[in-house]
């Protein structure tokens, strides 16, 4: 189908085209210096979305650069800045785990279908034996 023929259809929602890989966002997580972010959830603000990985990293770096005390934390792969008793972490977030879980689930379903077809319709599971030992006939 060409663009010209697709444009005349009615009832089709038009969505703006996104470039591949524009699935990253930048989140600012803020908490007080006396708080533990693993115990108390920090305040989260989304600074940018629908960015490429490089663009999102540039936004995070630029956001951290406004603070006098700032740096890059390798363990969390995020930029940080600190001022007025608060710490701000700028994280680049990629596609969520939902897509990975969905792909894994679909893979398991496909494997189950293939195994059931391999068995065939006449090759059902053998029913468990209910009797005791079988005697030899003489």
C-alpha positions as CSV (number, residue, x, y, z in Angstrom):
1,X,0.0,0.0,0.0
2,X,1.4,3.4,-0.9
3,X,1.2,6.6,1.0
4,X,-1.3,8.0,-1.5
5,X,-3.7,5.1,-1.2
6,X,-3.5,5.0,2.6
7,X,-4.3,8.7,2.9
8,X,-7.8,8.4,1.6
9,X,-9.0,5.8,4.1
10,X,-11.4,7.0,6.7
11,X,-11.5,5.8,10.3
12,X,-7.7,5.4,10.5
13,X,-6.0,7.3,13.2
14,X,-3.0,9.1,12.0
15,X,0.0,9.0,14.4
16,X,3.2,11.0,13.9
17,X,6.0,8.8,12.9
18,X,8.8,8.3,15.4
19,X,12.3,7.3,14.6
20,X,13.4,4.0,15.8
21,X,15.1,4.1,19.1
22,X,13.3,7.2,20.4
23,X,12.1,5.4,23.5
24,X,14.3,6.9,26.2
25,X,13.2,9.5,28.8
26,X,15.0,11.5,31.5
27,X,13.7,11.4,35.1
28,X,14.7,13.6,37.9
29,X,14.6,11.9,41.3
30,X,14.9,14.3,44.3
31,X,15.2,13.6,48.0
32,X,16.7,15.2,51.1
33,X,20.2,14.3,52.0
34,X,19.1,12.7,55.3
35,X,16.7,10.4,53.4
36,X,17.5,7.0,52.1
37,X,16.1,6.6,48.6
38,X,15.9,2.9,48.9
39,X,13.6,3.2,51.9
40,X,11.6,6.3,51.0
41,X,10.7,6.8,47.4
42,X,12.1,10.0,46.0
43,X,10.0,12.6,44.2
44,X,10.1,11.9,40.5
45,X,9.7,14.4,37.6
46,X,9.9,13.5,33.9
47,X,12.1,16.1,32.2
48,X,12.1,14.7,28.7
49,X,10.6,11.7,26.8
50,X,10.7,10.2,23.3
51,X,14.4,10.8,22.9
52,X,17.2,8.8,21.5
53,X,19.7,7.4,24.0
54,X,22.3,10.0,23.1
55,X,19.8,12.9,23.3
56,X,18.5,11.7,26.7
57,X,22.1,11.4,28.0
58,X,22.7,15.0,26.9
59,X,19.6,16.3,28.6
60,X,20.6,14.5,31.9
61,X,24.1,15.9,31.7
62,X,22.9,19.4,31.0
63,X,20.3,19.2,33.9
64,X,23.1,18.2,36.3
65,X,25.5,20.9,35.1
66,X,23.4,23.7,36.7
67,X,24.5,22.5,40.2
68,X,27.8,23.5,41.8
69,X,28.3,20.1,43.2
70,X,27.6,17.5,40.5
71,X,29.0,14.3,39.0
72,X,28.3,11.0,37.4
73,X,27.5,7.9,39.5
74,X,28.7,4.8,37.7
75,X,26.8,2.2,39.8
76,X,23.4,3.8,39.0
77,X,24.5,5.1,35.5
78,X,23.0,8.5,36.3
79,X,24.1,12.1,36.7
80,X,23.6,13.9,40.0
81,X,23.6,17.3,41.5
82,X,23.3,18.6,45.0
83,X,22.2,21.9,46.5
84,X,20.2,23.3,49.5
85,X,20.2,20.0,51.4
86,X,18.7,18.0,48.5
87,X,20.2,15.6,46.0
88,X,18.9,15.3,42.5
89,X,19.6,12.2,40.3
90,X,19.0,12.4,36.6
91,X,18.4,9.0,35.1
92,X,18.0,7.9,31.6
93,X,15.2,5.4,31.5
94,X,14.9,3.0,28.5
95,X,12.0,0.9,27.5
96,X,10.4,-0.7,30.5
97,X,10.5,-4.3,31.4
98,X,6.9,-4.7,30.1
99,X,8.2,-5.2,26.6
100,X,10.7,-7.8,27.7
101,X,8.0,-9.7,29.7
102,X,5.6,-9.6,26.8
103,X,8.3,-11.0,24.5
104,X,9.1,-13.8,26.9
105,X,5.4,-14.6,27.4
106,X,4.9,-14.8,23.6
107,X,8.0,-17.0,23.3
108,X,6.6,-19.4,25.9
109,X,3.2,-19.6,24.2
110,X,4.9,-20.3,20.8
111,X,7.0,-23.1,22.4
112,X,3.9,-24.6,23.9
113,X,2.0,-24.5,20.6
114,X,5.0,-26.1,18.8
115,X,5.3,-28.9,21.4
116,X,1.6,-29.6,21.3
117,X,1.6,-29.8,17.5
118,X,4.6,-32.0,17.5
119,X,2.8,-34.5,19.7
120,X,0.0,-34.7,17.1
121,X,-3.7,-35.4,17.5
122,X,-3.5,-39.2,17.9
123,X,-0.6,-39.2,20.3
124,X,-2.3,-38.1,23.5
125,X,-0.6,-38.6,26.9
126,X,-0.8,-42.1,28.2
127,X,-3.3,-42.4,31.1
128,X,-1.8,-43.4,34.4
129,X,-2.2,-47.1,35.3
130,X,-4.6,-47.6,38.2
131,X,-4.1,-51.3,39.0
132,X,-1.4,-53.1,41.0
133,X,1.3,-55.4,39.6
134,X,0.5,-57.2,36.4
135,X,0.7,-61.0,36.7
136,X,2.3,-63.1,34.0
137,X,-0.1,-65.3,32.2
138,X,0.9,-68.9,31.9
